[in-house]
């Protein structure tokens, strides 16, 4: 490409006759007035049928009545709306049936075996267990009043302890 010599060109290369723009507007308007195809047209080309505007109201009303008969009816309960409503109802039902709204279990509602298993599995120390009871519950007089039979103590030791642990202690 020879773009390097473009900055040296000082003329456009186009020449206009003298006085061209002085009378240009007058020449264009004269040409439009004399040679215009619109001057040759005598009629508009648009014709309305005879008595068209007299009977237009009746034809419009008749057309509207025909359209009212053929309008498409959309049912209120189609498959999509029933599916949508039933999914919302199922979600609400599931929310209320979850255990989120149930009350928390209390210590009194637990059975003794569950509490015993929890204490054994968690390896709780005696000081941790002492925090669970009040001073009144830990009074020595309560434990001293309880009478244990020899048979009950023997059964407990045989069923719940290891003999080797007893010997080593």
C-alpha positions in Angstrom: 0.0 0.0 0.0 1.1 3.5 -0.8 -0.2 5.3 2.2 3.1 7.1 2.9 2.5 9.7 0.2 -1.0 10.7 1.3 0.2 13.7 3.3 1.8 15.2 0.3 -1.5 15.5 -1.7 -2.9 19.1 -1.5 -5.8 18.9 -4.1 -9.0 16.8 -3.9 -9.1 15.9 -7.5 -12.7 17.1 -8.0 -13.6 20.3 -9.9 -16.9 22.2 -9.8 -18.0 24.7 -12.5 -18.0 28.3 -11.6 -21.4 29.5 -10.0 -22.6 25.9 -9.6 -24.0 26.5 -6.1 -25.4 30.0 -6.7 -28.4 28.8 -8.8 -28.5 25.2 -7.7 -31.6 25.6 -5.4 -33.6 27.4 -8.1 -32.8 24.7 -10.7 -33.9 21.9 -8.4 -37.2 23.5 -7.6 -37.9 24.2 -11.3 -37.1 20.6 -12.2 -39.5 19.3 -9.5 -42.3 21.6 -10.6 -42.1 20.8 -14.3 -41.1 17.2 -14.4 -42.8 15.9 -11.3 -44.9 12.8 -11.8 -47.1 14.0 -8.9 -48.4 16.8 -11.0 -49.8 14.3 -13.6 -51.9 12.5 -10.9 -55.4 13.9 -10.8 -57.0 11.4 -8.4 -55.7 10.1 -5.0 -56.0 6.4 -5.8 -58.0 5.7 -2.7 -61.7 4.9 -3.1 -64.1 3.8 -0.4 -66.9 1.5 -1.4 -70.3 3.0 -1.8 -72.2 3.4 1.6 -69.0 2.2 3.4 -69.2 4.7 6.2 -73.0 4.2 6.6 -72.6 0.5 7.4 -69.2 0.4 9.1 -70.7 0.5 12.7 -72.9 -2.5 12.0 -70.0 -4.6 10.5 -67.7 -3.7 13.5 -70.3 -4.8 16.1 -71.0 -8.0 14.2 -67.3 -8.8 14.0 -66.9 -8.2 17.7 -69.8 -10.5 18.5 -68.2 -13.3 16.4 -64.9 -12.8 18.2 -66.6 -13.1 21.6 -67.9 -16.5 20.7 -64.5 -17.9 19.6 -62.4 -16.6 22.4 -60.1 -19.1 24.1 -61.0 -20.0 27.6 -58.2 -20.7 29.9 -59.2 -23.0 32.8 -58.5 -21.8 36.3 -57.2 -25.2 37.5 -54.9 -26.7 34.9 -52.2 -29.2 35.6 -49.5 -26.6 36.1 -51.4 -24.6 38.7 -52.5 -27.8 40.6 -48.9 -29.0 40.7 -47.7 -25.6 41.9 -50.3 -25.4 44.6 -49.8 -29.0 45.8 -46.1 -28.5 46.0 -46.5 -25.4 48.2 -49.0 -27.3 50.4 -46.6 -30.2 50.7 -43.7 -27.9 51.7 -45.8 -26.2 54.4 -47.0 -29.6 55.7 -43.5 -30.9 55.9 -42.4 -27.7 57.7 -45.0 -28.2 60.4 -44.3 -31.9 60.8 -40.6 -31.5 61.4 -39.4 -31.8 64.9 -38.3 -28.1 64.9 -41.4 -27.1 66.8 -41.3 -29.8 69.4 -40.2 -29.1 72.9 -36.8 -30.2 74.1 -36.6 -33.2 76.4 -36.3 -32.6 80.1 -34.1 -34.5 82.5 -37.2 -35.9 84.2 -38.6 -37.3 81.0 -35.5 -39.5 80.4 -35.4 -43.0 81.7 -32.7 -44.1 84.0 -31.1 -46.5 81.6 -30.6 -43.7 79.0 -28.9 -41.4 81.5 -26.7 -44.2 82.8 -25.6 -45.1 79.3 -24.8 -41.5 78.5 -22.7 -41.1 81.7 -20.8 -44.3 81.0 -20.1 -43.5 77.3 -19.0 -39.9 78.0 -16.6 -40.8 80.8 -17.8 -38.0 83.0 -15.9 -37.2 86.2 -17.5 -37.0 89.6 -17.0 -33.2 89.7 -18.9 -32.9 86.4 -21.7 -35.0 87.8 -21.8 -32.9 90.9 -22.6 -29.8 88.8 -25.8 -31.4 87.7 -27.3 -31.7 91.2 -28.1 -29.0 93.7 -26.8 -28.9 97.3 -30.0 -30.3 98.6 -29.9 -33.3 96.3 -26.3 -34.1 97.3 -26.9 -34.0 101.1 -25.4 -37.0 102.8 -28.5 -37.7 104.8 -30.4 -38.8 101.7 -27.8 -41.4 101.0 -27.4 -42.5 104.6 -31.2 -43.2 104.9 -31.1 -45.6 102.0 -30.8 -49.2 103.1 -29.0 -51.5 100.8 -29.4 -55.3 101.2 -26.4 -57.5 101.0 -27.9 -59.5 98.2 -28.6 -56.3 96.1 -25.0 -55.1 96.6 -23.6 -58.5 95.7 -25.8 -58.8 92.6 -24.7 -55.3 91.5 -21.0 -56.0 92.0 -21.3 -59.3 90.1 -23.2 -57.9 87.2 -21.7 -54.4 86.8 -18.0 -54.7 87.8 -15.1 -56.6 86.7 -13.5 -58.9 89.4 -10.0 -58.1 88.3 -10.6 -54.3 88.7 -11.8 -54.9 92.2 -8.8 -57.0 93.2 -6.4 -54.4 91.8 -8.1 -51.5 93.6 
